[in-house]
Amino acid sequence: MGRFCFIVLTAAWLVVAKADATDDVTEPPCADSEILDKCPVDCPSDYCPTSRCDDQSSCPKPASADCPAPACKCRFNYRRAANGTCIPTRECPPFDCDGDNEEYNPCPPFCPGESCSQATEDGECHLVGRIGIVLPCKPACRCKKYFWRQDGVCVPYEQCTTCPENEERTCLQGLCRPQKCIEKNDIIFCQLVDEEKCEYGCACKIGYLRDENGTCIPQDKCPTVPCPVNEYFTNCAKGMCRQENCTELGKLSECKTQSTELCEPGCVCEGGFLRSKNGTCVSIDECHRELCPVNEVYSSCRQPNCNSDKCEYKYRSQSCPSDEPCEVGCVCKRGFRRADNGTCVDERDCESQLCSVNEQYLSCIQAVCRVEKCSDLGGSLSCKGVSERECVGGCVCKDNYFRAKNDTCIKLSDCDADLCSENEIHVNCVLAQCGPMTCSEKDGPMYCPSVDQKSCKAGCVCKEGYLKDDSGKCVARENCPNLPSCTRPHEKHAFVMDCPPERSCKNRGIKFSCLADQKREQKCVCDEGYVRNESNECIEEENCVPSCTRPHEKHAFVMDCPPERSCKNRGIKFSCLADQKREQKCVCDEGYVRNESNECIEEENCDKCSEPNEEHTDCKRTCPPELCISIIALFNCKADEPCEAGCACKPGHYRQQNNTSCIPACQCQEMAGTPECRATIEQ
């Protein structure tokens, strides 16, 4: 039911004597809740409203020459009550709100608003941060929490229109037309989109394009001024309230207030871009590169708490934690290090730093020709000549000392403990070890592999009398867990590799490509001629049964040729070999054939189409598609594209989406408003 506001205008006249410029004007005393107004105007918005129809808009000030005598007016967010005193606006007497799901609110918040365009499911404001200014209170009838105003009525969240004005909900990937003003004259390439993979959202309706503010406007209202890359057109280029130039990075933004008359149209940088020294709009990352000091370069991942580039760490390593977060910033260029004063200097100017315990400083660490790390012991050593220009000074371990995991230099006798776990020893060739290595190999055959020296790799193995258990820990041989018990029918123990896997009903006929150097483990496997079924039992291979659970299906021993009868191969004669093997498969019952959906149907139902405006055809192509978009879009279809029999739309009919029914062309959105369709509607 509609509501009508009958507005009764009343005027409260201030009777004041207009003083001459030479007269002395006595300023009246004001209460604590009042302030003196040098040019007062009697405005309805200064009083407590008595109904939802009261005018609460501010009144214009008269010209200074026409100002009446100064008078007292209510302070900010105070209103004059019926008794003439000024009270907080929030304490004004409430008026009636007669709409459904409405209530009186003395000071409605800016966020959330009550419009459906600002609706949130939880009824809360989702703006990040605070506005920073106090807004004037304007008592009003507002929708209750969890209700939002649409067409003047307060409705639940679920009834709010999803998209803003001039927009509609659609499949975003399937749009085949420009969406932005800047794309107005662009060539848009259409693509087929799987309906199941569509992402739905709000897009401009046909005939509308999105302007630089993201609002859908009529396409003939789009600005015509072309802007360079990373810029967009605005009607008030000098009224921006954000950083505009690279030199302003890190500084507070100054909001430039411009009246509409002083606004100048022009191109400004898009969000995330700033104007560089040469006048082009570049990304913020590129701005940083312009602002780095001498001998420094911009880095997208600088660890502020890691000092590895300082002069003091030139000759000794300083590892940075891998989990420390990155931040953008400037770092020293290659060949430079950060001095104590924070500037980047040539590393040759850095003072030499003392090396750690058991280390010595060398002017050319690349020239060292000996094993330096515990982890390299037993490996091959290749020494290369190094030119003086390639030399870098630094700290290395002294003779007969080796670098451990913790980057300290330790004795050779301490390397085993550093590299290997409990009950392990370090060997030069892991692959060349004789005998069992794991508990699963404990009772297996004894063999010593022949390994090419080039394939040898140093590593840790269990010491004598110990084997690795399932967790990889070396345990005493007698503490190895017992082998599995193979008690089920047609099972036996065997030393086998993981690849190929044991033969089963599922992997029959599959060939596996396996590595040659796999370890063997003792497991329970099926006897020769038996395979494992889904119940983990060993059965004869011919007893593996397929599962035929669909309607009108049965088990049968059949040959591959001729193939099972289907809607596609009806009437085709096949020439087959006589000595083919028979296999048990799922086939259709007598009188039934298999359709395109792999279902068994009666043969006479192959050519029937159940949907309206469809007919069966012997040659149905997928390009161009049967979609409404095909009316206005051009598709690059191959002339020799194969076709199949099936149900297709009748001539003059199209589908809105791939899985919808066929409709007349004039019902397609793409034909809305065309002369031929208007003529059809008028008839």
LINSULTA-V925107 format. One record per residue. N is the residue number from 1. OMEGA is omega in degrees with one decimal (999 if undefined). Layout:
BEGIN
n->N omega->OMEGA
n->N omega->OMEGA
END
This chain:
BEGIN
n->1 omega->-176.5
n->2 omega->178.3
n->3 omega->179.6
n->4 omega->178.4
n->5 omega->174.4
n->6 omega->-173.5
n->7 omega->176.4
n->8 omega->-178.1
n->9 omega->175.1
n->10 omega->-179.4
n->11 omega->174.2
n->12 omega->-173.8
n->13 omega->172.5
n->14 omega->179.5
n->15 omega->-179.5
n->16 omega->177.1
n->17 omega->179.6
n->18 omega->-175.3
n->19 omega->174.1
n->20 omega->-177.7
n->21 omega->-176.2
n->22 omega->-177.6
n->23 omega->173.1
n->24 omega->-179.9
n->25 omega->179.7
n->26 omega->-179.4
n->27 omega->-178.4
n->28 omega->175.2
n->29 omega->-177.9
n->30 omega->177.3
n->31 omega->-179.3
n->32 omega->-177.9
n->33 omega->-178.2
n->34 omega->172.7
n->35 omega->-179.7
n->36 omega->178.0
n->37 omega->-177.8
n->38 omega->179.2
n->39 omega->-171.7
n->40 omega->173.3
n->41 omega->-178.4
n->42 omega->-172.0
n->43 omega->179.1
n->44 omega->-176.5
n->45 omega->178.0
n->46 omega->-174.6
n->47 omega->175.0
n->48 omega->-179.9
n->49 omega->179.1
n->50 omega->176.4
n->51 omega->179.9
n->52 omega->-175.7
n->53 omega->-179.2
n->54 omega->179.6
n->55 omega->179.9
n->56 omega->178.6
n->57 omega->-178.7
n->58 omega->-177.6
n->59 omega->179.1
n->60 omega->178.1
n->61 omega->175.7
n->62 omega->176.0
n->63 omega->-175.2
n->64 omega->-179.2
n->65 omega->-176.9
n->66 omega->-176.8
n->67 omega->172.2
n->68 omega->-179.8
n->69 omega->177.9
n->70 omega->-179.1
n->71 omega->178.7
n->72 omega->175.9
n->73 omega->-177.8
n->74 omega->177.3
n->75 omega->178.4
n->76 omega->-179.5
n->77 omega->168.6
n->78 omega->176.6
n->79 omega->179.8
n->80 omega->-178.6
n->81 omega->-177.2
n->82 omega->179.9
n->83 omega->176.5
n->84 omega->178.4
n->85 omega->177.9
n->86 omega->179.8
n->87 omega->176.3
n->88 omega->-178.7
n->89 omega->-179.5
n->90 omega->-177.9
n->91 omega->175.9
n->92 omega->179.4
n->93 omega->-179.8
n->94 omega->173.8
n->95 omega->-174.2
n->96 omega->172.7
n->97 omega->-170.8
n->98 omega->-179.6
n->99 omega->176.8
n->100 omega->175.1
n->101 omega->176.9
n->102 omega->174.0
n->103 omega->179.9
n->104 omega->177.8
n->105 omega->-176.7
n->106 omega->-178.1
n->107 omega->-177.3
n->108 omega->-179.5
n->109 omega->174.6
n->110 omega->-179.6
n->111 omega->1.8
n->112 omega->171.4
n->113 omega->-178.6
n->114 omega->-179.0
n->115 omega->177.0
n->116 omega->-179.6
n->117 omega->178.2
n->118 omega->-174.1
n->119 omega->172.1
n->120 omega->-173.8
n->121 omega->-177.7
n->122 omega->177.9
n->123 omega->-177.4
n->124 omega->176.5
n->125 omega->-177.5
n->126 omega->176.4
n->127 omega->-179.6
n->128 omega->178.4
n->129 omega->-179.4
n->130 omega->-177.1
n->131 omega->176.5
n->132 omega->177.3
n->133 omega->177.9
n->134 omega->-178.4
n->135 omega->178.2
n->136 omega->178.1
n->137 omega->176.5
n->138 omega->-178.5
n->139 omega->-176.1
n->140 omega->171.4
n->141 omega->-177.5
n->142 omega->175.9
n->143 omega->175.8
n->144 omega->179.1
n->145 omega->-178.0
n->146 omega->173.3
n->147 omega->-174.3
n->148 omega->-173.6
n->149 omega->176.8
n->150 omega->-177.1
n->151 omega->176.2
n->152 omega->-176.4
n->153 omega->177.8
n->154 omega->-176.1
n->155 omega->175.7
n->156 omega->-179.3
n->157 omega->-175.2
n->158 omega->-176.9
n->159 omega->178.6
n->160 omega->175.1
n->161 omega->-173.2
n->162 omega->-172.3
n->163 omega->177.3
n->164 omega->-178.7
n->165 omega->179.7
n->166 omega->176.5
n->167 omega->179.1
n->168 omega->179.3
n->169 omega->-176.3
n->170 omega->175.9
n->171 omega->-171.8
n->172 omega->-178.9
n->173 omega->-175.0
n->174 omega->-179.8
n->175 omega->-175.9
n->176 omega->179.3
n->177 omega->177.9
n->178 omega->-179.2
n->179 omega->-177.3
n->180 omega->176.9
n->181 omega->-178.4
n->182 omega->177.9
n->183 omega->-169.8
n->184 omega->-176.8
n->185 omega->-179.5
n->186 omega->173.4
n->187 omega->-178.4
n->188 omega->178.8
n->189 omega->-177.9
n->190 omega->178.0
n->191 omega->176.4
n->192 omega->-177.7
n->193 omega->175.3
n->194 omega->-176.4
n->195 omega->-177.9
n->196 omega->-177.8
n->197 omega->-178.2
n->198 omega->170.0
n->199 omega->-175.5
n->200 omega->178.9
n->201 omega->-178.0
n->202 omega->177.5
n->203 omega->178.6
n->204 omega->175.2
n->205 omega->177.4
n->206 omega->-178.0
n->207 omega->179.7
n->208 omega->177.7
n->209 omega->-177.1
n->210 omega->-179.9
n->211 omega->-174.6
n->212 omega->177.8
n->213 omega->-179.6
n->214 omega->179.9
n->215 omega->178.3
n->216 omega->-178.8
n->217 omega->175.6
n->218 omega->-172.8
n->219 omega->177.8
n->220 omega->176.7
n->221 omega->179.8
n->222 omega->176.9
n->223 omega->-175.8
n->224 omega->-176.7
n->225 omega->178.1
n->226 omega->179.2
n->227 omega->177.5
n->228 omega->-178.8
n->229 omega->-179.9
n->230 omega->177.2
n->231 omega->175.2
n->232 omega->-176.2
n->233 omega->173.8
n->234 omega->-179.0
n->235 omega->-179.9
n->236 omega->-173.2
n->237 omega->-177.3
n->238 omega->-178.3
n->239 omega->-177.7
n->240 omega->-179.6
n->241 omega->179.5
n->242 omega->176.9
n->243 omega->-177.3
n->244 omega->-175.5
n->245 omega->177.6
n->246 omega->-177.4
n->247 omega->-179.5
n->248 omega->-179.5
n->249 omega->179.1
n->250 omega->179.9
n->251 omega->177.3
n->252 omega->179.6
n->253 omega->177.3
n->254 omega->179.8
n->255 omega->-177.1
n->256 omega->179.8
n->257 omega->-179.4
n->258 omega->173.5
n->259 omega->-177.9
n->260 omega->-177.7
n->261 omega->-176.7
n->262 omega->-179.0
n->263 omega->176.0
n->264 omega->177.7
n->265 omega->178.4
n->266 omega->-177.8
n->267 omega->176.4
n->268 omega->-179.2
n->269 omega->175.2
n->270 omega->177.4
n->271 omega->-178.4
n->272 omega->179.7
n->273 omega->177.3
n->274 omega->-176.8
n->275 omega->-177.0
n->276 omega->-178.7
n->277 omega->-177.9
n->278 omega->174.8
n->279 omega->178.7
n->280 omega->178.4
n->281 omega->-177.0
n->282 omega->178.9
n->283 omega->179.6
n->284 omega->177.5
n->285 omega->-179.8
n->286 omega->175.4
n->287 omega->-179.8
n->288 omega->-178.7
n->289 omega->179.0
n->290 omega->-170.3
n->291 omega->-178.1
n->292 omega->178.8
n->293 omega->-178.9
n->294 omega->179.9
n->295 omega->177.9
n->296 omega->178.0
n->297 omega->180.0
n->298 omega->177.2
n->299 omega->178.6
n->300 omega->179.9
n->301 omega->177.5
n->302 omega->178.9
n->303 omega->-171.4
n->304 omega->-177.6
n->305 omega->179.5
n->306 omega->-174.1
n->307 omega->-174.0
n->308 omega->-179.3
n->309 omega->179.3
n->310 omega->178.9
n->311 omega->-174.9
n->312 omega->179.7
n->313 omega->-179.5
n->314 omega->-173.8
n->315 omega->173.4
n->316 omega->-171.9
n->317 omega->176.7
n->318 omega->-177.5
n->319 omega->179.0
n->320 omega->179.4
n->321 omega->-177.2
n->322 omega->-177.1
n->323 omega->178.3
n->324 omega->-177.8
n->325 omega->178.2
n->326 omega->168.5
n->327 omega->-179.8
n->328 omega->178.9
n->329 omega->-177.3
n->330 omega->176.8
n->331 omega->179.5
n->332 omega->175.7
n->333 omega->176.7
n->334 omega->-178.6
n->335 omega->179.5
n->336 omega->177.6
n->337 omega->-175.1
n->338 omega->179.6
n->339 omega->-178.4
n->340 omega->-179.9
n->341 omega->176.1
n->342 omega->178.7
n->343 omega->178.6
n->344 omega->-177.8
n->345 omega->176.1
n->346 omega->-175.1
n->347 omega->175.6
n->348 omega->178.7
n->349 omega->178.6
n->350 omega->176.9
n->351 omega->178.4
n->352 omega->-179.7
n->353 omega->179.3
n->354 omega->178.6
n->355 omega->-179.1
n->356 omega->-178.7
n->357 omega->178.8
n->358 omega->176.8
n->359 omega->174.5
n->360 omega->-179.3
n->361 omega->175.2
n->362 omega->-179.7
n->363 omega->-179.3
n->364 omega->-176.2
n->365 omega->178.2
n->366 omega->-177.0
n->367 omega->179.5
n->368 omega->-177.0
n->369 omega->175.4
n->370 omega->176.9
n->371 omega->-174.8
n->372 omega->-176.3
n->373 omega->174.7
n->374 omega->-177.0
n->375 omega->179.8
n->376 omega->-178.6
n->377 omega->-179.5
n->378 omega->179.0
n->379 omega->179.5
n->380 omega->-177.7
n->381 omega->179.6
n->382 omega->-179.5
n->383 omega->-178.9
n->384 omega->175.6
n->385 omega->-177.4
n->386 omega->176.9
n->387 omega->-177.6
n->388 omega->-179.6
n->389 omega->-179.1
n->390 omega->-174.5
n->391 omega->174.0
n->392 omega->178.9
n->393 omega->178.8
n->394 omega->-178.0
n->395 omega->176.2
n->396 omega->177.9
n->397 omega->175.9
n->398 omega->176.7
n->399 omega->179.3
n->400 omega->172.2
n->401 omega->-176.0
n->402 omega->-175.8
n->403 omega->-179.0
n->404 omega->-178.8
n->405 omega->-178.3
n->406 omega->174.9
n->407 omega->173.8
n->408 omega->179.3
n->409 omega->-176.3
n->410 omega->179.0
n->411 omega->178.6
n->412 omega->-178.1
n->413 omega->-179.7
n->414 omega->-175.4
n->415 omega->-179.9
n->416 omega->179.9
n->417 omega->-179.7
n->418 omega->-173.9
n->419 omega->-170.0
n->420 omega->179.0
n->421 omega->-178.7
n->422 omega->178.4
n->423 omega->177.9
n->424 omega->173.8
n->425 omega->-179.9
n->426 omega->179.4
n->427 omega->-177.6
n->428 omega->-177.6
n->429 omega->-177.2
n->430 omega->-174.7
n->431 omega->-175.1
n->432 omega->-177.9
n->433 omega->179.7
n->434 omega->173.2
n->435 omega->-177.8
n->436 omega->179.5
n->437 omega->-176.3
n->438 omega->179.3
n->439 omega->-178.9
n->440 omega->178.4
n->441 omega->-170.8
n->442 omega->-176.6
n->443 omega->-179.7
n->444 omega->-179.1
n->445 omega->178.2
n->446 omega->176.9
n->447 omega->179.0
n->448 omega->-176.5
n->449 omega->174.3
n->450 omega->-172.5
n->451 omega->174.5
n->452 omega->-177.2
n->453 omega->-179.5
n->454 omega->-178.5
n->455 omega->-176.7
n->456 omega->174.4
n->457 omega->178.2
n->458 omega->178.9
n->459 omega->-177.2
n->460 omega->175.0
n->461 omega->178.1
n->462 omega->176.8
n->463 omega->-172.7
n->464 omega->-179.4
n->465 omega->-179.7
n->466 omega->177.5
n->467 omega->179.3
n->468 omega->174.0
n->469 omega->-175.5
n->470 omega->-179.7
n->471 omega->-179.2
n->472 omega->-179.9
n->473 omega->178.7
n->474 omega->179.9
n->475 omega->177.1
n->476 omega->-175.7
n->477 omega->-178.1
n->478 omega->178.7
n->479 omega->176.7
n->480 omega->177.8
n->481 omega->179.0
n->482 omega->178.5
n->483 omega->179.3
n->484 omega->178.8
n->485 omega->-178.3
n->486 omega->-173.9
n->487 omega->-179.0
n->488 omega->-177.4
n->489 omega->174.5
n->490 omega->175.9
n->491 omega->178.5
n->492 omega->174.1
n->493 omega->175.5
n->494 omega->173.1
n->495 omega->-173.2
n->496 omega->174.8
n->497 omega->178.4
n->498 omega->-179.8
n->499 omega->2.7
n->500 omega->178.8
n->501 omega->178.6
n->502 omega->-178.9
n->503 omega->-179.5
n->504 omega->178.0
n->505 omega->-175.9
n->506 omega->-173.9
n->507 omega->177.3
n->508 omega->176.9
n->509 omega->179.9
n->510 omega->177.6
n->511 omega->-177.2
n->512 omega->175.4
n->513 omega->-171.3
n->514 omega->175.4
n->515 omega->-174.3
n->516 omega->-171.6
n->517 omega->178.4
n->518 omega->174.4
n->519 omega->177.1
n->520 omega->177.6
n->521 omega->180.0
n->522 omega->-177.6
n->523 omega->172.7
n->524 omega->180.0
n->525 omega->179.7
n->526 omega->175.5
n->527 omega->177.8
n->528 omega->179.7
n->529 omega->179.9
n->530 omega->177.3
n->531 omega->-177.8
n->532 omega->179.5
n->533 omega->-176.2
n->534 omega->178.1
n->535 omega->179.2
n->536 omega->177.5
n->537 omega->176.5
n->538 omega->-178.7
n->539 omega->175.5
n->540 omega->-172.1
n->541 omega->-177.0
n->542 omega->179.4
n->543 omega->174.3
n->544 omega->-172.9
n->545 omega->173.6
n->546 omega->-179.5
n->547 omega->-179.5
n->548 omega->-173.1
n->549 omega->-178.1
n->550 omega->-178.1
n->551 omega->175.0
n->552 omega->175.0
n->553 omega->178.5
n->554 omega->173.7
n->555 omega->175.7
n->556 omega->172.8
n->557 omega->-174.0
n->558 omega->174.7
n->559 omega->178.6
n->560 omega->179.9
n->561 omega->1.1
n->562 omega->178.6
n->563 omega->178.8
n->564 omega->-178.8
n->565 omega->-179.6
n->566 omega->177.7
n->567 omega->-176.9
n->568 omega->-173.4
n->569 omega->176.7
n->570 omega->177.1
n->571 omega->179.2
n->572 omega->177.9
n->573 omega->-177.6
n->574 omega->176.0
n->575 omega->-171.1
n->576 omega->175.1
n->577 omega->-174.2
n->578 omega->-171.7
n->579 omega->178.5
n->580 omega->175.0
n->581 omega->175.8
n->582 omega->178.0
n->583 omega->179.2
n->584 omega->-177.8
n->585 omega->173.2
n->586 omega->179.9
n->587 omega->179.4
n->588 omega->175.5
n->589 omega->178.2
n->590 omega->-179.5
n->591 omega->179.8
n->592 omega->177.1
n->593 omega->-177.0
n->594 omega->-179.2
n->595 omega->-176.5
n->596 omega->179.4
n->597 omega->178.7
n->598 omega->177.2
n->599 omega->176.8
n->600 omega->-179.3
n->601 omega->176.2
n->602 omega->-171.7
n->603 omega->-176.8
n->604 omega->179.6
n->605 omega->-177.3
n->606 omega->-173.1
n->607 omega->-176.7
n->608 omega->176.3
n->609 omega->-172.9
n->610 omega->-175.7
n->611 omega->178.7
n->612 omega->177.0
n->613 omega->176.4
n->614 omega->174.7
n->615 omega->-178.4
n->616 omega->178.1
n->617 omega->179.9
n->618 omega->-177.4
n->619 omega->179.6
n->620 omega->179.6
n->621 omega->-179.6
n->622 omega->179.6
n->623 omega->-3.5
n->624 omega->-178.8
n->625 omega->-179.7
n->626 omega->-174.1
n->627 omega->178.6
n->628 omega->-178.2
n->629 omega->-179.2
n->630 omega->-179.8
n->631 omega->-174.8
n->632 omega->-176.3
n->633 omega->176.2
n->634 omega->-179.5
n->635 omega->178.8
n->636 omega->-176.2
n->637 omega->177.7
n->638 omega->-178.3
n->639 omega->-176.6
n->640 omega->179.1
n->641 omega->-178.8
n->642 omega->179.1
n->643 omega->179.3
n->644 omega->175.7
n->645 omega->179.3
n->646 omega->-178.2
n->647 omega->-179.1
n->648 omega->177.2
n->649 omega->175.3
n->650 omega->178.6
n->651 omega->179.2
n->652 omega->-179.8
n->653 omega->-178.0
n->654 omega->177.3
n->655 omega->174.2
n->656 omega->176.3
n->657 omega->-175.3
n->658 omega->-173.9
n->659 omega->180.0
n->660 omega->-177.7
n->661 omega->178.2
n->662 omega->-179.8
n->663 omega->176.6
n->664 omega->-176.2
n->665 omega->-176.6
n->666 omega->175.7
n->667 omega->176.8
n->668 omega->179.6
n->669 omega->-178.4
n->670 omega->-178.6
n->671 omega->-177.6
n->672 omega->176.7
n->673 omega->179.3
n->674 omega->-177.1
n->675 omega->-176.6
n->676 omega->179.8
n->677 omega->176.0
n->678 omega->179.1
n->679 omega->179.5
n->680 omega->-179.4
n->681 omega->-178.7
n->682 omega->177.4
n->683 omega->999
END
